[in-house]
Amino acid sequence: MVSSVNKDVHKLPDKMNIETDAVIVNQLIGTEGTSKDETFEVGAKTIRAFDRCEKGVGLSRNTALSKADSELIHFGDDDIIYDDGYSEKIIKEFDNHPEADLILFNVKAQEGRETYWNADFAQVTWKNYGRYPAYAIAARREKLMNSGVKYSLLFGGGAPYMNGEDSLFLHDCLKAGLKIFRTTVALGHEEAGESTWFEGYTDKFFYDRGVLYAFLYGNLADILGFRFLFKYRKEMCAEKGLFKCFRLLSDGIGKGRELKKVK
């Protein structure tokens, strides 16, 4: 299930080395394109592509999920290049671990943007779910659909608040009782490119992080938010200072709590 922006959907399957049937949701932003649905074949693979004149990565993920019909599903982005044989690795890992509803695979991020690399097979818990991007996530579709968990439309590219949508998705999966495991199996790598959302440690960065923390951590948001800032204060708070950054984050936490009440 590929989420893309302003791409040629006919070129993506070969570019990404997709080996299976696929759903591609291609958002058209700032273009003259029109929404359309099409199905085409690439070798033995059936590709269903949905051009949409809308924005928001959470909306894209949810659209892809609603269109998927395979037993196993895997979230992807248009800048991921898959290794030969990756699809069989996914199938084998789920066959070997029937207890797993979701499995988080290794995908090598571009240098400087690494957030995780699994060194063992283990269950993912409330202590360690927050480091994973969408392209790490594969799931048993029926289990995920029955849980009712979807991506938030508040966070991520094209949404009101910056990143954090993947952490919130996994948070909600755990809350729904889904069993998540991590594995050392690697599927591919991320192409080099500029971040689509990070513009430096701006006021919005800290405010939006506060909104996210309210959703992730509830009453512990302030404490964990301050711990986060203190840990990275030399890098993140060098310009604004620790306490101004915390004030911005606290304002965001307040907004997040308001949003949770009306959710």
Stockholm file with secondary structure:
# STOCKHOLM 1.0

chainA/1-263         MVSSVNKDVHKLPDKMNIETDAVIVNQLIGTEGTSKDETFEVGAKTIRAFDRCEKGVGLSRNTALSKADSELIHFGDDDIIYDDGYSEKIIKEFDNHPEADLILFNVKAQEGRETYWNADFAQVTWKNYGRYPAYAIAARREKLMNSGVKYSLLFGGGAPYMNGEDSLFLHDCLKAGLKIFRTTVALGHEEAGESTWFEGYTDKFFYDRGVLYAFLYGNLADILGFRFLFKYRKEMCAEKGLFKCFRLLSDGIGKGRELKKVK
#=GR chainA/1-263 SS CEEEESCCTTTHHHHHTCCSCEEEEEECCSSSCCCEEEEEEETTEEEEEEEESCCCHHHHHHHHHHHCCSSEEECEETTEEECTTHHHHHHHHHHHCTTCSEEEEEEECCTTCCCCCCCSCEECCTTTCTTCCGGGEEEEHHHHHHHTCCCCSSBSTTSSBCSCHHHHHHHHHHHTTCCEEEEEEEEEEECCCCCSSCCCSCHHHHHHHHHHHHHHHGGGHHHHHHHHHHHTHHHHSTTTCHHHHHHHHHHHHHHHHHHHHHC
#=GC SS_cons         CEEEESCCTTTHHHHHTCCSCEEEEEECCSSSCCCEEEEEEETTEEEEEEEESCCCHHHHHHHHHHHCCSSEEECEETTEEECTTHHHHHHHHHHHCTTCSEEEEEEECCTTCCCCCCCSCEECCTTTCTTCCGGGEEEEHHHHHHHTCCCCSSBSTTSSBCSCHHHHHHHHHHHTTCCEEEEEEEEEEECCCCCSSCCCSCHHHHHHHHHHHHHHHGGGHHHHHHHHHHHTHHHHSTTTCHHHHHHHHHHHHHHHHHHHHHC
//
